[in-house]
């Protein structure tokens, strides 16, 4: 009994090219398309450099744009995706601001504590009048940290609620 090694039958070049065009149109890289099709990257690059293939790819992309611009569902999805990206960006900026301001609060609290220690040790060296403005500055910075962190957390909660219940209206 002889054992034969079975290999998948190779797709035709036309089928491979069609798959490459579909994958590239879907946003895959040329290298990813080459792996999926089972050919060398250079082969994919050569195929895509051919004028008729380039033209076909451009035509497919233009057709997709026309459909996307005229389909209200696609327009709504793109609008929602854009809004979600804005929310994520704003949330990240609030989180980064809170972290940076937290460091400011930490450093200014250290300065304030040292000033109070110096005042206790030698009241002639430092005026007691300088302490209240420093306290107000620390409290103001801490309030900004708290507000920023609260906004970031609220956005996280909102995004999670939307992800779990896509029909949420509020």
C-alpha positions, 0 to 999 in steps of 0.5 A: 500500500503506497501512501500518497501525500495529498495537497490542496489543489492550487487555485488558478491565478485568476482566483488568487488575483481576485482574492488579493484584490478583495483582501487589499480592498478590505484593508489588508496589507499586501504581505497579509494578502500574499500569506492568505493566497500562498504566494510570495509578497513580490508576486502580489506586488507585481500583480498589483502594479499591473495597470488593469489590476490597479484600475480594477482596484480603484474602480472597486474602491470608488464603487464602495465609496459611492455605495457608502455615501448613498446608503443611510445605514453606512452613513449612520455607522460612519457617523457613529464611529466618528463620534465614538472616536471623538469620545475615546479621544476626549476620554484619553485626554481627560485621563492624561490631564488627570494623571499629569495634574495628579503629579502637580498636586503631589509635588505642590503638596510636598512643597506645602508640607515643607513650607509648613514645617519651616514655618513651625521650625522658624516662624521668622524665616517664612511668612504665614501669609504664604501658606493660604495661597499655596493651600488654595492652589493645591485644592484648585489643582486637586479639584481639577484632577477630580473633575477630569477623572470623573469625566473620564470615568463617566465616559468609560461607563457610558461606552460600556453601557453602549457596548452592552446595550446598543439600543440605549437612547440616553 
